């Protein structure tokens, strides 16, 4: 474990470029593969790239808000105290690693956006409480919880195929969550990962010869003190608790109506809405709230500038037929028994180029689902194989790590050596279950 962890950590820290540079290299690689493996010419590939460059703008804004609103809520005085108290349960570095991993897994199972940010924020609190803990591994442990998001309550594929009128309804019908999220094989995967990943992170901690720690003072959250209320009417409005509470009451009324109608359907928009409203009320007034917003938005630069590049990559994969070609190759080497496994592997490969659950489902579903039906494989199982493949290689895809890294103040190369270990061990577990299932 010591040698393997050290090897990947050294490899990533030395050779993994900045995530922006990696996105540029993936752009060139996708362009070249499109020319080689499809009938598309250079001008067509460039057209696909440019035509899709801005198609993730709404999603980009959602991710920026995940980061900013999550940060604002976490630095609110009440939440700050709660996280600090929970972090106090860890007395040793090993306990800290396990606690962060478990909390992140639970949060990501409930909702991936909530878990992605809250895991990194909680890890910062643990790093302040526990001396001698490796900060890089701690953040990697928080990110490892993201591995299970597509098998949880906010998984886009199982939620999509449970929605009446989804675009694959004619082929596979309506698939209830009892056949996907709560299916025995999915629960077995979740249970195995819930045991294996905390243990793996703990073993990696034992294998680190020299822990990279951080001064707790550098992780201190800027919890604002209560200023004096100015005399001018404009400043008094900025410090008015009444305005914050009234707007918060509007938000609570909306949330009550939403959950009454939709049940526990935590979409990304609803999570952001809750974070924003609760953050405003807990900070007390607009002045303190906006001060926290200004701090939180400082880490959003990587998200803003890199997501358009991945949108262009996704456009080339989808429009050139390269994504379909990869899926068809995996189908050609599959049997009824091996189909879920190869579907999982093909989805993992495609996820490196199309880091979007919805985008990947749009490419693979029209190919994989009819093939599954023809081979006698349950469509629900094929769908979840795509979902798990999408989640699996997120461990080595800096695209999704950006919000957590922004919260942590780290670079991708700092945690990717540990994340490769997550990829390898989780890949064995998930592959084995799909092969036996």
Beta strands, then each sheet from edge to edge (+ up, - down):
end
